[in-house]
């Protein structure tokens, strides 16, 4: 059974999670699938870990260390979330 979520639903969830950590409001306001959490939103690596933990809680998934390294853009994060939801 396909448990993937709508891309826009995930993006809204990610925005809600990332909002306290962003350092570039304009980049956040213009967030797209190509937005990079570190380069564009200026989120530091410690906060990125917090975001990933929040993503795990919000979407009820477990993200492996290797996958965390790939979660640099909104697009890659959506793909990992949907892959995890699909495998539940």
PDB file of N, CA, C and O in Angstrom, chain B, residues numbered from 101:
ATOM      1  N   UNK B 101       0.841  -1.196   0.000  1.00  0.00           N
ATOM      2  CA  UNK B 101       0.000   0.000   0.000  1.00  0.00           C
ATOM      3  C   UNK B 101       0.879   1.251   0.000  1.00  0.00           C
ATOM      4  O   UNK B 101       1.842   1.337   0.762  1.00  0.00           O
ATOM      5  N   UNK B 102       0.557   2.185  -0.827  1.00  0.00           N
ATOM      6  CA  UNK B 102       1.337   3.409  -0.954  1.00  0.00           C
ATOM      7  C   UNK B 102       0.973   4.369   0.173  1.00  0.00           C
ATOM      8  O   UNK B 102      -0.165   4.827   0.273  1.00  0.00           O
ATOM      9  N   UNK B 103       1.950   4.663   1.011  1.00  0.00           N
ATOM     10  CA  UNK B 103       1.699   5.552   2.148  1.00  0.00           C
ATOM     11  C   UNK B 103       2.365   6.913   1.966  1.00  0.00           C
ATOM     12  O   UNK B 103       2.419   7.714   2.899  1.00  0.00           O
ATOM     13  N   UNK B 104       2.870   7.169   0.762  1.00  0.00           N
ATOM     14  CA  UNK B 104       3.550   8.437   0.540  1.00  0.00           C
ATOM     15  C   UNK B 104       2.594   9.604   0.764  1.00  0.00           C
ATOM     16  O   UNK B 104       1.377   9.478   0.626  1.00  0.00           O
ATOM     17  N   UNK B 105       3.178  10.723   1.110  1.00  0.00           N
ATOM     18  CA  UNK B 105       2.388  11.922   1.376  1.00  0.00           C
ATOM     19  C   UNK B 105       2.530  12.904   0.220  1.00  0.00           C
ATOM     20  O   UNK B 105       3.503  12.876  -0.533  1.00  0.00           O
ATOM     21  N   UNK B 106       1.557  13.750   0.107  1.00  0.00           N
ATOM     22  CA  UNK B 106       1.598  14.828  -0.870  1.00  0.00           C
ATOM     23  C   UNK B 106       2.810  15.719  -0.601  1.00  0.00           C
ATOM     24  O   UNK B 106       3.087  16.083   0.541  1.00  0.00           O
ATOM     25  N   UNK B 107       3.520  16.060  -1.662  1.00  0.00           N
ATOM     26  CA  UNK B 107       4.740  16.863  -1.557  1.00  0.00           C
ATOM     27  C   UNK B 107       4.488  18.166  -0.796  1.00  0.00           C
ATOM     28  O   UNK B 107       5.288  18.543   0.061  1.00  0.00           O
ATOM     29  N   UNK B 108       3.407  18.845  -1.093  1.00  0.00           N
ATOM     30  CA  UNK B 108       3.126  20.124  -0.432  1.00  0.00           C
ATOM     31  C   UNK B 108       2.853  19.950   1.056  1.00  0.00           C
ATOM     32  O   UNK B 108       3.189  20.824   1.856  1.00  0.00           O
ATOM     33  N   UNK B 109       2.249  18.834   1.428  1.00  0.00           N
ATOM     34  CA  UNK B 109       2.010  18.542   2.841  1.00  0.00           C
ATOM     35  C   UNK B 109       3.344  18.381   3.565  1.00  0.00           C
ATOM     36  O   UNK B 109       3.527  18.887   4.673  1.00  0.00           O
ATOM     37  N   UNK B 110       4.270  17.672   2.928  1.00  0.00           N
ATOM     38  CA  UNK B 110       5.591  17.482   3.533  1.00  0.00           C
ATOM     39  C   UNK B 110       6.335  18.811   3.617  1.00  0.00           C
ATOM     40  O   UNK B 110       6.955  19.115   4.637  1.00  0.00           O
ATOM     41  N   UNK B 111       6.274  19.601   2.551  1.00  0.00           N
ATOM     42  CA  UNK B 111       6.964  20.895   2.555  1.00  0.00           C
ATOM     43  C   UNK B 111       6.432  21.772   3.683  1.00  0.00           C
ATOM     44  O   UNK B 111       7.212  22.418   4.383  1.00  0.00           O
ATOM     45  N   UNK B 112       5.128  21.801   3.865  1.00  0.00           N
ATOM     46  CA  UNK B 112       4.556  22.605   4.961  1.00  0.00           C
ATOM     47  C   UNK B 112       5.053  22.094   6.316  1.00  0.00           C
ATOM     48  O   UNK B 112       5.369  22.886   7.203  1.00  0.00           O
ATOM     49  N   UNK B 113       5.120  20.780   6.471  1.00  0.00           N
ATOM     50  CA  UNK B 113       5.638  20.202   7.711  1.00  0.00           C
ATOM     51  C   UNK B 113       7.098  20.562   7.931  1.00  0.00           C
ATOM     52  O   UNK B 113       7.505  20.877   9.049  1.00  0.00           O
ATOM     53  N   UNK B 114       7.887  20.515   6.857  1.00  0.00           N
ATOM     54  CA  UNK B 114       9.303  20.865   6.961  1.00  0.00           C
ATOM     55  C   UNK B 114       9.483  22.333   7.314  1.00  0.00           C
ATOM     56  O   UNK B 114      10.358  22.682   8.106  1.00  0.00           O
ATOM     57  N   UNK B 115       8.662  23.188   6.731  1.00  0.00           N
ATOM     58  CA  UNK B 115       8.755  24.624   7.033  1.00  0.00           C
ATOM     59  C   UNK B 115       8.458  24.874   8.511  1.00  0.00           C
ATOM     60  O   UNK B 115       9.137  25.659   9.173  1.00  0.00           O
ATOM     61  N   UNK B 116       7.444  24.201   9.005  1.00  0.00           N
ATOM     62  CA  UNK B 116       7.061  24.349  10.413  1.00  0.00           C
ATOM     63  C   UNK B 116       8.214  23.910  11.324  1.00  0.00           C
ATOM     64  O   UNK B 116       8.503  24.556  12.331  1.00  0.00           O
ATOM     65  N   UNK B 117       8.867  22.800  10.955  1.00  0.00           N
ATOM     66  CA  UNK B 117       9.968  22.264  11.756  1.00  0.00           C
ATOM     67  C   UNK B 117      11.201  23.168  11.662  1.00  0.00           C
ATOM     68  O   UNK B 117      11.849  23.436  12.674  1.00  0.00           O
ATOM     69  N   UNK B 118      11.524  23.633  10.469  1.00  0.00           N
ATOM     70  CA  UNK B 118      12.767  24.389  10.250  1.00  0.00           C
ATOM     71  C   UNK B 118      12.695  25.836  10.711  1.00  0.00           C
ATOM     72  O   UNK B 118      13.725  26.446  11.000  1.00  0.00           O
ATOM     73  N   UNK B 119      11.504  26.385  10.781  1.00  0.00           N
ATOM     74  CA  UNK B 119      11.329  27.823  11.048  1.00  0.00           C
ATOM     75  C   UNK B 119      12.147  28.352  12.236  1.00  0.00           C
ATOM     76  O   UNK B 119      12.759  29.412  12.106  1.00  0.00           O
ATOM     77  N   UNK B 120      12.187  27.669  13.377  1.00  0.00           N
ATOM     78  CA  UNK B 120      12.948  28.234  14.508  1.00  0.00           C
ATOM     79  C   UNK B 120      14.464  28.298  14.266  1.00  0.00           C
ATOM     80  O   UNK B 120      15.173  29.013  14.973  1.00  0.00           O
ATOM     81  N   UNK B 121      14.950  27.564  13.286  1.00  0.00           N
ATOM     82  CA  UNK B 121      16.396  27.440  13.096  1.00  0.00           C
ATOM     83  C   UNK B 121      16.958  28.262  11.946  1.00  0.00           C
ATOM     84  O   UNK B 121      18.175  28.402  11.826  1.00  0.00           O
ATOM     85  N   UNK B 122      16.091  28.807  11.099  1.00  0.00           N
ATOM     86  CA  UNK B 122      16.582  29.478   9.894  1.00  0.00           C
ATOM     87  C   UNK B 122      17.288  30.786  10.234  1.00  0.00           C
ATOM     88  O   UNK B 122      16.969  31.452  11.219  1.00  0.00           O
ATOM     89  N   UNK B 123      18.264  31.133   9.382  1.00  0.00           N
ATOM     90  CA  UNK B 123      18.998  32.387   9.552  1.00  0.00           C
ATOM     91  C   UNK B 123      18.758  33.325   8.372  1.00  0.00           C
ATOM     92  O   UNK B 123      19.221  34.466   8.376  1.00  0.00           O
ATOM     93  N   UNK B 124      18.035  32.845   7.366  1.00  0.00           N
ATOM     94  CA  UNK B 124      17.789  33.673   6.175  1.00  0.00           C
ATOM     95  C   UNK B 124      16.289  33.650   5.867  1.00  0.00           C
ATOM     96  O   UNK B 124      15.787  32.734   5.216  1.00  0.00           O
ATOM     97  N   UNK B 125      15.593  34.670   6.348  1.00  0.00           N
ATOM     98  CA  UNK B 125      14.132  34.712   6.224  1.00  0.00           C
ATOM     99  C   UNK B 125      13.683  34.765   4.765  1.00  0.00           C
ATOM    100  O   UNK B 125      12.696  34.128   4.398  1.00  0.00           O
ATOM    101  N   UNK B 126      14.398  35.516   3.934  1.00  0.00           N
ATOM    102  CA  UNK B 126      14.006  35.639   2.529  1.00  0.00           C
ATOM    103  C   UNK B 126      14.077  34.280   1.822  1.00  0.00           C
ATOM    104  O   UNK B 126      13.175  33.923   1.064  1.00  0.00           O
ATOM    105  N   UNK B 127      15.150  33.529   2.076  1.00  0.00           N
ATOM    106  CA  UNK B 127      15.279  32.199   1.472  1.00  0.00           C
ATOM    107  C   UNK B 127      14.160  31.289   1.982  1.00  0.00           C
ATOM    108  O   UNK B 127      13.629  30.473   1.227  1.00  0.00           O
ATOM    109  N   UNK B 128      13.805  31.427   3.248  1.00  0.00           N
ATOM    110  CA  UNK B 128      12.724  30.621   3.831  1.00  0.00           C
ATOM    111  C   UNK B 128      11.387  30.973   3.183  1.00  0.00           C
ATOM    112  O   UNK B 128      10.581  30.093   2.878  1.00  0.00           O
ATOM    113  N   UNK B 129      11.164  32.263   2.979  1.00  0.00           N
ATOM    114  CA  UNK B 129       9.910  32.708   2.363  1.00  0.00           C
ATOM    115  C   UNK B 129       9.787  32.201   0.929  1.00  0.00           C
ATOM    116  O   UNK B 129       8.678  32.004   0.431  1.00  0.00           O
ATOM    117  N   UNK B 130      10.913  31.993   0.271  1.00  0.00           N
ATOM    118  CA  UNK B 130      10.927  31.535  -1.117  1.00  0.00           C
ATOM    119  C   UNK B 130      11.336  30.070  -1.229  1.00  0.00           C
ATOM    120  O   UNK B 130      11.840  29.643  -2.267  1.00  0.00           O
ATOM    121  N   UNK B 131      11.123  29.314  -0.183  1.00  0.00           N
ATOM    122  CA  UNK B 131      11.536  27.912  -0.129  1.00  0.00           C
ATOM    123  C   UNK B 131      10.965  27.106  -1.293  1.00  0.00           C
ATOM    124  O   UNK B 131       9.774  27.189  -1.596  1.00  0.00           O
ATOM    125  N   UNK B 132      11.825  26.330  -1.936  1.00  0.00           N
ATOM    126  CA  UNK B 132      11.413  25.433  -3.017  1.00  0.00           C
ATOM    127  C   UNK B 132      12.035  24.061  -2.755  1.00  0.00           C
ATOM    128  O   UNK B 132      12.722  23.858  -1.754  1.00  0.00           O
ATOM    129  N   UNK B 133      11.785  23.133  -3.666  1.00  0.00           N
ATOM    130  CA  UNK B 133      12.396  21.806  -3.520  1.00  0.00           C
ATOM    131  C   UNK B 133      13.906  21.872  -3.628  1.00  0.00           C
ATOM    132  O   UNK B 133      14.597  20.990  -3.119  1.00  0.00           O
ATOM    133  N   UNK B 134      14.432  22.891  -4.277  1.00  0.00           N
ATOM    134  CA  UNK B 134      15.877  23.024  -4.457  1.00  0.00           C
ATOM    135  C   UNK B 134      16.558  23.744  -3.292  1.00  0.00           C
ATOM    136  O   UNK B 134      17.784  23.858  -3.270  1.00  0.00           O
ATOM    137  N   UNK B 135      15.783  24.226  -2.334  1.00  0.00           N
ATOM    138  CA  UNK B 135      16.361  24.931  -1.192  1.00  0.00           C
ATOM    139  C   UNK B 135      17.261  23.992  -0.402  1.00  0.00           C
ATOM    140  O   UNK B 135      16.878  22.867  -0.081  1.00  0.00           O
ATOM    141  N   UNK B 136      18.464  24.472  -0.093  1.00  0.00           N
ATOM    142  CA  UNK B 136      19.427  23.717   0.697  1.00  0.00           C
ATOM    143  C   UNK B 136      19.363  24.255   2.129  1.00  0.00           C
ATOM    144  O   UNK B 136      19.435  25.463   2.357  1.00  0.00           O
ATOM    145  N   UNK B 137      19.226  23.331   3.091  1.00  0.00           N
ATOM    146  CA  UNK B 137      19.071  23.756   4.491  1.00  0.00           C
ATOM    147  C   UNK B 137      20.273  24.542   5.004  1.00  0.00           C
ATOM    148  O   UNK B 137      20.108  25.531   5.719  1.00  0.00           O
ATOM    149  N   UNK B 138      21.473  24.112   4.646  1.00  0.00           N
ATOM    150  CA  UNK B 138      22.683  24.756   5.147  1.00  0.00           C
ATOM    151  C   UNK B 138      23.044  25.983   4.304  1.00  0.00           C
ATOM    152  O   UNK B 138      23.227  27.075   4.842  1.00  0.00           O
ATOM    153  N   UNK B 139      23.145  25.803   2.992  1.00  0.00           N
ATOM    154  CA  UNK B 139      23.606  26.894   2.119  1.00  0.00           C
ATOM    155  C   UNK B 139      22.590  28.028   1.998  1.00  0.00           C
ATOM    156  O   UNK B 139      22.962  29.201   2.022  1.00  0.00           O
ATOM    157  N   UNK B 140      21.314  27.683   1.868  1.00  0.00           N
ATOM    158  CA  UNK B 140      20.292  28.711   1.640  1.00  0.00           C
ATOM    159  C   UNK B 140      19.684  29.239   2.933  1.00  0.00           C
ATOM    160  O   UNK B 140      19.559  30.450   3.114  1.00  0.00           O
ATOM    161  N   UNK B 141      19.309  28.342   3.821  1.00  0.00           N
ATOM    162  CA  UNK B 141      18.627  28.764   5.053  1.00  0.00           C
ATOM    163  C   UNK B 141      19.601  29.061   6.186  1.00  0.00           C
ATOM    164  O   UNK B 141      19.210  29.567   7.238  1.00  0.00           O
ATOM    165  N   UNK B 142      20.885  28.737   5.960  1.00  0.00           N
ATOM    166  CA  UNK B 142      21.942  29.018   6.937  1.00  0.00           C
ATOM    167  C   UNK B 142      21.715  28.302   8.269  1.00  0.00           C
ATOM    168  O   UNK B 142      21.982  28.853   9.337  1.00  0.00           O
ATOM    169  N   UNK B 143      21.221  27.074   8.187  1.00  0.00           N
ATOM    170  CA  UNK B 143      21.000  26.270   9.393  1.00  0.00           C
ATOM    171  C   UNK B 143      22.303  25.541   9.703  1.00  0.00           C
ATOM    172  O   UNK B 143      22.880  24.898   8.827  1.00  0.00           O
ATOM    173  N   UNK B 144      22.769  25.641  10.949  1.00  0.00           N
ATOM    174  CA  UNK B 144      24.033  24.982  11.273  1.00  0.00           C
ATOM    175  C   UNK B 144      23.820  23.477  11.498  1.00  0.00           C
ATOM    176  O   UNK B 144      22.691  23.016  11.664  1.00  0.00           O
ATOM    177  N   UNK B 145      24.909  22.737  11.500  1.00  0.00           N
ATOM    178  CA  UNK B 145      24.815  21.273  11.531  1.00  0.00           C
ATOM    179  C   UNK B 145      24.170  20.752  12.813  1.00  0.00           C
ATOM    180  O   UNK B 145      23.464  19.743  12.779  1.00  0.00           O
ATOM    181  N   UNK B 146      24.398  21.418  13.933  1.00  0.00           N
ATOM    182  CA  UNK B 146      23.764  20.975  15.189  1.00  0.00           C
ATOM    183  C   UNK B 146      22.244  21.126  15.088  1.00  0.00           C
ATOM    184  O   UNK B 146      21.497  20.246  15.517  1.00  0.00           O
ATOM    185  N   UNK B 147      21.797  22.234  14.527  1.00  0.00           N
ATOM    186  CA  UNK B 147      20.359  22.442  14.368  1.00  0.00           C
ATOM    187  C   UNK B 147      19.771  21.511  13.326  1.00  0.00           C
ATOM    188  O   UNK B 147      18.598  21.145  13.408  1.00  0.00           O
ATOM    189  N   UNK B 148      20.580  21.123  12.339  1.00  0.00           N
ATOM    190  CA  UNK B 148      20.110  20.181  11.325  1.00  0.00           C
ATOM    191  C   UNK B 148      19.750  18.848  11.972  1.00  0.00           C
ATOM    192  O   UNK B 148      18.784  18.198  11.574  1.00  0.00           O
ATOM    193  N   UNK B 149      20.528  18.450  12.966  1.00  0.00           N
ATOM    194  CA  UNK B 149      20.224  17.215  13.704  1.00  0.00           C
ATOM    195  C   UNK B 149      18.889  17.372  14.432  1.00  0.00           C
ATOM    196  O   UNK B 149      18.069  16.454  14.434  1.00  0.00           O
ATOM    197  N   UNK B 150      18.672  18.531  15.048  1.00  0.00           N
ATOM    198  CA  UNK B 150      17.389  18.792  15.720  1.00  0.00           C
ATOM    199  C   UNK B 150      16.230  18.695  14.732  1.00  0.00           C
ATOM    200  O   UNK B 150      15.183  18.128  15.044  1.00  0.00           O
ATOM    201  N   UNK B 151      16.426  19.250  13.546  1.00  0.00           N
ATOM    202  CA  UNK B 151      15.381  19.215  12.521  1.00  0.00           C
ATOM    203  C   UNK B 151      15.083  17.771  12.129  1.00  0.00           C
ATOM    204  O   UNK B 151      13.922  17.386  11.993  1.00  0.00           O
ATOM    205  N   UNK B 152      16.128  16.980  11.949  1.00  0.00           N
ATOM    206  CA  UNK B 152      15.925  15.578  11.561  1.00  0.00           C
ATOM    207  C   UNK B 152      15.187  14.815  12.656  1.00  0.00           C
ATOM    208  O   UNK B 152      14.312  14.001  12.358  1.00  0.00           O
ATOM    209  N   UNK B 153      15.526  15.065  13.910  1.00  0.00           N
ATOM    210  CA  UNK B 153      14.802  14.417  15.021  1.00  0.00           C
ATOM    211  C   UNK B 153      13.331  14.834  15.013  1.00  0.00           C
ATOM    212  O   UNK B 153      12.448  14.011  15.256  1.00  0.00           O
ATOM    213  N   UNK B 154      13.071  16.105  14.735  1.00  0.00           N
ATOM    214  CA  UNK B 154      11.691  16.589  14.658  1.00  0.00           C
ATOM    215  C   UNK B 154      10.950  15.965  13.475  1.00  0.00           C
ATOM    216  O   UNK B 154       9.762  15.655  13.573  1.00  0.00           O
ATOM    217  N   UNK B 155      11.663  15.782  12.345  1.00  0.00           N
ATOM    218  CA  UNK B 155      11.067  15.126  11.173  1.00  0.00           C
ATOM    219  C   UNK B 155      10.678  13.694  11.539  1.00  0.00           C
ATOM    220  O   UNK B 155       9.600  13.226  11.175  1.00  0.00           O
ATOM    221  N   UNK B 156      11.559  13.006  12.258  1.00  0.00           N
ATOM    222  CA  UNK B 156      11.249  11.625  12.676  1.00  0.00           C
ATOM    223  C   UNK B 156       9.976  11.591  13.515  1.00  0.00           C
ATOM    224  O   UNK B 156       9.111  10.738  13.311  1.00  0.00           O
ATOM    225  N   UNK B 157       9.866  12.520  14.454  1.00  0.00           N
ATOM    226  CA  UNK B 157       8.677  12.570  15.319  1.00  0.00           C
ATOM    227  C   UNK B 157       7.421  12.911  14.522  1.00  0.00           C
ATOM    228  O   UNK B 157       6.392  12.250  14.656  1.00  0.00           O
ATOM    229  N   UNK B 158       7.515  13.944  13.695  1.00  0.00           N
ATOM    230  CA  UNK B 158       6.336  14.417  12.971  1.00  0.00           C
ATOM    231  C   UNK B 158       5.783  13.366  12.015  1.00  0.00           C
ATOM    232  O   UNK B 158       4.570  13.179  11.918  1.00  0.00           O
ATOM    233  N   UNK B 159       6.684  12.681  11.309  1.00  0.00           N
ATOM    234  CA  UNK B 159       6.245  11.727  10.293  1.00  0.00           C
ATOM    235  C   UNK B 159       6.294  10.275  10.778  1.00  0.00           C
ATOM    236  O   UNK B 159       6.011   9.348  10.019  1.00  0.00           O
ATOM    237  N   UNK B 160       6.660  10.087  12.071  1.00  0.00           N
ATOM    238  CA  UNK B 160       6.711   8.760  12.688  1.00  0.00           C
ATOM    239  C   UNK B 160       7.578   7.794  11.880  1.00  0.00           C
ATOM    240  O   UNK B 160       7.148   6.699  11.517  1.00  0.00           O
ATOM    241  N   UNK B 161       8.816   8.230  11.608  1.00  0.00           N
ATOM    242  CA  UNK B 161       9.767   7.420  10.854  1.00  0.00           C
ATOM    243  C   UNK B 161      11.108   7.426  11.594  1.00  0.00           C
ATOM    244  O   UNK B 161      11.315   8.218  12.514  1.00  0.00           O
ATOM    245  N   UNK B 162      12.008   6.541  11.186  1.00  0.00           N
ATOM    246  CA  UNK B 162      13.371   6.514  11.716  1.00  0.00           C
ATOM    247  C   UNK B 162      14.315   6.751  10.544  1.00  0.00           C
ATOM    248  O   UNK B 162      14.241   6.065   9.525  1.00  0.00           O
ATOM    249  N   UNK B 163      15.191   7.718  10.697  1.00  0.00           N
ATOM    250  CA  UNK B 163      16.124   8.080   9.638  1.00  0.00           C
ATOM    251  C   UNK B 163      17.520   7.616  10.041  1.00  0.00           C
ATOM    252  O   UNK B 163      18.020   7.968  11.110  1.00  0.00           O
ATOM    253  N   UNK B 164      18.135   6.829   9.178  1.00  0.00           N
ATOM    254  CA  UNK B 164      19.480   6.309   9.442  1.00  0.00           C
ATOM    255  C   UNK B 164      20.520   7.417   9.233  1.00  0.00           C
ATOM    256  O   UNK B 164      20.262   8.405   8.545  1.00  0.00           O
ATOM    257  N   UNK B 165      21.700   7.235   9.840  1.00  0.00           N
ATOM    258  CA  UNK B 165      22.774   8.228   9.718  1.00  0.00           C
ATOM    259  C   UNK B 165      23.115   8.523   8.267  1.00  0.00           C
ATOM    260  O   UNK B 165      23.287   9.683   7.895  1.00  0.00           O
ATOM    261  N   UNK B 166      23.214   7.489   7.444  1.00  0.00           N
ATOM    262  CA  UNK B 166      23.570   7.673   6.036  1.00  0.00           C
ATOM    263  C   UNK B 166      22.525   8.544   5.340  1.00  0.00           C
ATOM    264  O   UNK B 166      22.865   9.393   4.516  1.00  0.00           O
ATOM    265  N   UNK B 167      21.258   8.329   5.673  1.00  0.00           N
ATOM    266  CA  UNK B 167      20.185   9.123   5.069  1.00  0.00           C
ATOM    267  C   UNK B 167      20.249  10.573   5.534  1.00  0.00           C
ATOM    268  O   UNK B 167      19.951  11.488   4.767  1.00  0.00           O
ATOM    269  N   UNK B 168      20.639  10.784   6.794  1.00  0.00           N
ATOM    270  CA  UNK B 168      20.757  12.150   7.309  1.00  0.00           C
ATOM    271  C   UNK B 168      21.719  12.960   6.459  1.00  0.00           C
ATOM    272  O   UNK B 168      21.483  14.135   6.179  1.00  0.00           O
ATOM    273  N   UNK B 169      22.818  12.313   6.047  1.00  0.00           N
ATOM    274  CA  UNK B 169      23.825  13.000   5.235  1.00  0.00           C
ATOM    275  C   UNK B 169      23.245  13.441   3.890  1.00  0.00           C
ATOM    276  O   UNK B 169      23.721  14.406   3.292  1.00  0.00           O
ATOM    277  N   UNK B 170      22.225  12.737   3.420  1.00  0.00           N
ATOM    278  CA  UNK B 170      21.619  13.056   2.126  1.00  0.00           C
ATOM    279  C   UNK B 170      20.506  14.104   2.236  1.00  0.00           C
ATOM    280  O   UNK B 170      19.995  14.569   1.217  1.00  0.00           O
ATOM    281  N   UNK B 171      20.133  14.471   3.444  1.00  0.00           N
ATOM    282  CA  UNK B 171      18.996  15.378   3.640  1.00  0.00           C
ATOM    283  C   UNK B 171      19.443  16.839   3.645  1.00  0.00           C
ATOM    284  O   UNK B 171      19.223  17.565   4.615  1.00  0.00           O
ATOM    285  N   UNK B 172      20.063  17.250   2.564  1.00  0.00           N
ATOM    286  CA  UNK B 172      20.573  18.620   2.482  1.00  0.00           C
ATOM    287  C   UNK B 172      19.588  19.565   1.786  1.00  0.00           C
ATOM    288  O   UNK B 172      19.581  20.768   2.051  1.00  0.00           O
ATOM    289  N   UNK B 173      18.765  19.016   0.902  1.00  0.00           N
ATOM    290  CA  UNK B 173      17.796  19.860   0.205  1.00  0.00           C
ATOM    291  C   UNK B 173      16.385  19.414   0.565  1.00  0.00           C
ATOM    292  O   UNK B 173      16.169  18.311   1.067  1.00  0.00           O
ATOM    293  N   UNK B 174      15.445  20.289   0.299  1.00  0.00           N
ATOM    294  CA  UNK B 174      14.037  19.960   0.533  1.00  0.00           C
ATOM    295  C   UNK B 174      13.653  18.744  -0.317  1.00  0.00           C
ATOM    296  O   UNK B 174      12.971  17.839   0.165  1.00  0.00           O
ATOM    297  N   UNK B 175      14.092  18.724  -1.587  1.00  0.00           N
ATOM    298  CA  UNK B 175      13.744  17.619  -2.489  1.00  0.00           C
ATOM    299  C   UNK B 175      14.244  16.270  -1.948  1.00  0.00           C
ATOM    300  O   UNK B 175      13.492  15.296  -1.936  1.00  0.00           O
ATOM    301  N   UNK B 176      15.504  16.206  -1.501  1.00  0.00           N
ATOM    302  CA  UNK B 176      16.042  14.937  -1.008  1.00  0.00           C
ATOM    303  C   UNK B 176      15.348  14.524   0.290  1.00  0.00           C
ATOM    304  O   UNK B 176      15.149  13.336   0.544  1.00  0.00           O
ATOM    305  N   UNK B 177      14.985  15.504   1.102  1.00  0.00           N
ATOM    306  CA  UNK B 177      14.288  15.204   2.353  1.00  0.00           C
ATOM    307  C   UNK B 177      12.892  14.641   2.074  1.00  0.00           C
ATOM    308  O   UNK B 177      12.465  13.690   2.729  1.00  0.00           O
ATOM    309  N   UNK B 178      12.196  15.215   1.124  1.00  0.00           N
ATOM    310  CA  UNK B 178      10.873  14.702   0.733  1.00  0.00           C
ATOM    311  C   UNK B 178      10.999  13.251   0.265  1.00  0.00           C
ATOM    312  O   UNK B 178      10.199  12.393   0.640  1.00  0.00           O
ATOM    313  N   UNK B 179      12.015  12.992  -0.559  1.00  0.00           N
ATOM    314  CA  UNK B 179      12.208  11.638  -1.095  1.00  0.00           C
ATOM    315  C   UNK B 179      12.464  10.637   0.021  1.00  0.00           C
ATOM    316  O   UNK B 179      11.914   9.536   0.005  1.00  0.00           O
ATOM    317  N   UNK B 180      13.292  11.010   0.989  1.00  0.00           N
ATOM    318  CA  UNK B 180      13.595  10.104   2.102  1.00  0.00           C
ATOM    319  C   UNK B 180      12.364   9.889   2.966  1.00  0.00           C
ATOM    320  O   UNK B 180      12.084   8.760   3.368  1.00  0.00           O
ATOM    321  N   UNK B 181      11.630  10.940   3.258  1.00  0.00           N
ATOM    322  CA  UNK B 181      10.405  10.802   4.068  1.00  0.00           C
ATOM    323  C   UNK B 181       9.434   9.866   3.369  1.00  0.00           C
ATOM    324  O   UNK B 181       8.893   8.955   3.997  1.00  0.00           O
ATOM    325  N   UNK B 182       9.205  10.077   2.081  1.00  0.00           N
ATOM    326  CA  UNK B 182       8.251   9.240   1.363  1.00  0.00           C
ATOM    327  C   UNK B 182       8.726   7.791   1.252  1.00  0.00           C
ATOM    328  O   UNK B 182       7.916   6.866   1.316  1.00  0.00           O
ATOM    329  N   UNK B 183      10.032   7.591   1.087  1.00  0.00           N
ATOM    330  CA  UNK B 183      10.573   6.225   1.036  1.00  0.00           C
ATOM    331  C   UNK B 183      10.329   5.528   2.375  1.00  0.00           C
ATOM    332  O   UNK B 183       9.945   4.359   2.408  1.00  0.00           O
ATOM    333  N   UNK B 184      10.548   6.237   3.462  1.00  0.00           N
ATOM    334  CA  UNK B 184      10.328   5.668   4.802  1.00  0.00           C
ATOM    335  C   UNK B 184       8.840   5.369   5.033  1.00  0.00           C
ATOM    336  O   UNK B 184       8.496   4.314   5.565  1.00  0.00           O
ATOM    337  N   UNK B 185       7.971   6.287   4.639  1.00  0.00           N
ATOM    338  CA  UNK B 185       6.528   6.075   4.817  1.00  0.00           C
ATOM    339  C   UNK B 185       6.063   4.883   3.986  1.00  0.00           C
ATOM    340  O   UNK B 185       5.224   4.096   4.424  1.00  0.00           O
ATOM    341  N   UNK B 186       6.613   4.763   2.792  1.00  0.00           N
ATOM    342  CA  UNK B 186       6.239   3.676   1.901  1.00  0.00           C
ATOM    343  C   UNK B 186       6.640   2.306   2.453  1.00  0.00           C
ATOM    344  O   UNK B 186       5.984   1.298   2.191  1.00  0.00           O
ATOM    345  N   UNK B 187       7.731   2.292   3.221  1.00  0.00           N
ATOM    346  CA  UNK B 187       8.240   1.032   3.760  1.00  0.00           C
ATOM    347  C   UNK B 187       7.644   0.666   5.119  1.00  0.00           C
ATOM    348  O   UNK B 187       8.010  -0.358   5.696  1.00  0.00           O
ATOM    349  N   UNK B 188       6.747   1.476   5.626  1.00  0.00           N
ATOM    350  CA  UNK B 188       6.148   1.209   6.945  1.00  0.00           C
ATOM    351  C   UNK B 188       5.172   0.068   6.880  1.00  0.00           C
ATOM    352  O   UNK B 188       4.576  -0.292   7.895  1.00  0.00           O
TER     353      UNK B 188
END
